[in-house]
Amino acid sequence: MASSDSLPLPLEKWQQIAHALKLSPRQQRIVELILGNFCDKQILAALGGKRPTLRTQLKRVFARAGVEDRQGLVILILRMSHEPSHP
């Protein structure tokens, strides 16, 4: 899990968004690194694994979020972070 310092939004809000998108812990970590502006090579260095596996995880994240790419994912997350919380 990311520290609140490494995310462009409050940690509690990120946890709500990750839950709403139904991300696995691995997918959450990948998205946290994307939000930190990591490229594939940096994500693989941080998490290990192989590029085809990472690409598969990214496709699944994009599908769950209803976006086509990283840019769309980041925009969606930032938009969601400004929505009021629902208990």
C-alpha positions in Angstrom: 0.0 0.0 0.0 1.2 3.5 -0.8 2.0 6.1 1.8 -0.2 9.2 1.7 2.9 11.1 0.6 3.2 9.3 -2.7 -0.4 9.7 -3.8 -1.9 12.9 -5.4 -4.9 12.4 -3.2 -5.7 11.6 0.4 -5.0 7.9 1.3 -8.6 7.4 2.6 -10.0 8.7 -0.7 -7.7 6.5 -2.7 -8.8 3.4 -0.6 -12.5 4.3 -1.4 -11.7 4.6 -5.1 -9.7 1.4 -5.2 -12.6 -0.4 -3.5 -15.2 1.2 -5.9 -13.1 0.0 -8.9 -12.8 -3.5 -7.3 -9.0 -3.5 -7.7 -7.0 -6.4 -6.4 -4.1 -5.5 -4.0 -1.6 -6.0 -6.9 -3.7 -3.8 -9.2 -3.9 -1.2 -6.5 -0.2 -1.1 -6.1 0.3 -0.8 -9.9 -2.2 2.1 -10.1 -0.4 3.7 -7.1 2.8 3.6 -9.1 1.1 4.9 -12.2 -0.2 7.8 -10.1 3.4 8.3 -9.1 4.3 8.7 -12.8 6.2 5.4 -13.0 6.6 3.8 -16.5 6.3 0.0 -17.1 10.0 -0.5 -16.6 10.0 1.3 -13.2 6.8 -0.6 -12.1 8.5 -3.9 -13.0 11.6 -2.9 -11.1 9.5 -2.0 -8.0 7.2 -5.0 -8.1 9.0 -7.7 -10.1 7.3 -9.8 -12.7 7.3 -9.8 -16.4 6.2 -7.2 -18.9 3.4 -9.4 -20.5 1.9 -9.9 -17.0 2.0 -6.2 -16.2 0.3 -5.5 -19.6 -2.4 -8.0 -18.7 -2.9 -6.4 -15.3 -3.1 -2.9 -16.9 -5.7 -4.1 -19.4 -7.8 -5.5 -16.6 -7.5 -2.2 -14.6 -8.5 -0.2 -17.7 -11.5 -2.5 -18.3 -12.7 -2.2 -14.6 -12.3 1.6 -14.8 -14.0 1.8 -18.2 -11.0 3.7 -19.7 -8.6 3.0 -22.6 -5.3 4.1 -21.2 -3.2 5.5 -18.3 -4.2 9.0 -19.1 -7.9 8.1 -18.9 -7.3 6.2 -15.7 -5.5 9.1 -14.0 -8.3 11.5 -15.1 -11.0 9.2 -13.8 -9.2 8.8 -10.4 -8.7 12.5 -10.0 -12.4 13.1 -10.9 -13.5 10.5 -8.4 -11.3 12.0 -5.8 -13.3 15.2 -6.0 -16.7 13.5 -5.6 -18.3 13.6 -2.2 -17.9 10.5 -0.1 -20.8 8.2 0.4 -20.9 6.3 3.7 
